[in-house]
Amino acid sequence: MKLKIVLALALSMGMANVAVADGKATYDAKCAMCHGTGAAGAPKLGDAAAWGPRAAKGMDALLATAKTGTAKGMPPMGMCMDCSDDQMKAAIEYMVSNSK
């Protein structure tokens, strides 16, 4: 029984690391162009003051904004036209978690 619990924990921790890695990969490939430089007013990775109020709205609001774009310059889906919701969520989680 203990072995099953240990394996389940190890797998779940590994899956969390995969999600972070996937979020970073998506960010690097699709988001960094704007969120790494602040282009068009994009909140920059690492800017806690910019990300804090956005993160406070929750993942559903962040995903909705990413999918529909913003009036300030982010087009719908940003540069991630072929991303799934899960990929977008992972990239958003990566940006938020690295901007605290």
C-alpha positions as CSV (number, residue, x, y, z in Angstrom):
1,M,0.0,0.0,0.0
2,K,2.8,2.5,0.9
3,L,4.5,1.7,-2.4
4,K,1.4,2.6,-4.3
5,I,1.1,5.9,-2.5
6,V,4.8,6.7,-3.1
7,L,4.4,5.8,-6.8
8,A,1.3,7.9,-7.1
9,L,3.1,10.9,-5.5
10,A,6.1,10.5,-7.7
11,L,4.0,10.3,-10.8
12,S,1.9,13.3,-9.8
13,M,5.0,15.4,-9.1
14,G,6.5,14.3,-12.4
15,M,3.4,15.3,-14.2
16,A,3.5,18.8,-12.6
17,N,7.1,19.1,-13.8
18,V,6.0,18.1,-17.3
19,A,3.3,20.8,-17.3
20,V,5.9,23.4,-16.2
21,A,8.3,22.2,-18.9
22,D,5.5,22.3,-21.5
23,G,4.5,25.8,-20.3
24,K,8.1,27.0,-20.7
25,A,8.4,25.4,-24.2
26,T,5.1,27.0,-25.3
27,Y,6.2,30.3,-23.8
28,D,9.6,30.1,-25.4
29,A,8.1,29.3,-28.8
30,K,5.0,31.4,-28.9
31,C,4.9,34.0,-26.1
32,A,8.4,35.2,-25.4
33,M,8.4,37.5,-28.5
34,C,6.0,39.9,-26.7
35,H,6.0,38.8,-23.1
36,G,9.8,38.7,-23.0
37,T,10.1,42.3,-24.3
38,G,6.9,44.0,-23.3
39,A,5.9,44.6,-26.9
40,A,2.5,46.2,-27.4
41,G,2.2,46.6,-23.6
42,A,2.4,42.8,-22.9
43,P,3.1,42.1,-19.3
44,K,6.8,41.0,-19.2
45,L,7.8,37.7,-17.7
46,G,9.1,38.4,-14.2
47,D,7.1,41.7,-13.7
48,A,5.2,40.9,-10.5
49,A,3.5,44.3,-10.5
50,A,2.1,43.7,-14.0
51,W,1.1,40.1,-13.5
52,G,-0.3,40.4,-9.9
53,P,-3.6,42.0,-10.8
54,R,-4.0,39.8,-13.8
55,A,-3.3,36.6,-11.8
56,A,-5.8,37.7,-9.2
57,K,-8.6,37.4,-11.8
58,G,-7.9,33.6,-12.0
59,M,-7.0,31.2,-14.8
60,D,-10.4,31.3,-16.5
61,A,-10.1,35.1,-17.0
62,L,-6.5,34.9,-18.1
63,L,-7.3,32.1,-20.6
64,A,-10.3,34.0,-22.0
65,T,-8.2,37.2,-22.4
66,A,-5.4,35.2,-24.2
67,K,-8.0,33.6,-26.5
68,T,-9.9,36.8,-27.4
69,G,-6.9,39.2,-27.3
70,T,-6.8,42.7,-26.0
71,A,-7.5,46.1,-27.3
72,K,-4.0,47.2,-26.4
73,G,-2.4,45.0,-29.1
74,M,-2.5,41.3,-28.3
75,P,-4.3,39.5,-31.2
76,P,-6.7,36.6,-30.4
77,M,-4.5,33.6,-29.4
78,G,-1.5,35.8,-29.4
79,M,1.2,34.1,-31.4
80,C,-0.2,30.7,-30.4
81,M,-2.8,30.1,-33.1
82,D,-2.4,26.4,-33.0
83,C,-2.3,26.0,-29.2
84,S,-4.8,24.0,-27.3
85,D,-6.4,25.4,-24.2
86,D,-4.1,23.1,-22.1
87,Q,-1.0,24.5,-23.9
88,M,-2.2,28.1,-23.3
89,K,-3.0,27.4,-19.7
90,A,0.5,25.9,-19.2
91,A,2.2,28.9,-20.8
92,I,0.1,31.3,-18.6
93,E,0.9,29.3,-15.5
94,Y,4.5,29.4,-16.4
95,M,4.4,33.2,-16.9
96,V,2.4,33.8,-13.7
97,S,4.6,31.5,-11.5
98,N,7.7,33.2,-12.8
99,S,6.4,36.7,-12.1
100,K,5.8,36.6,-8.4
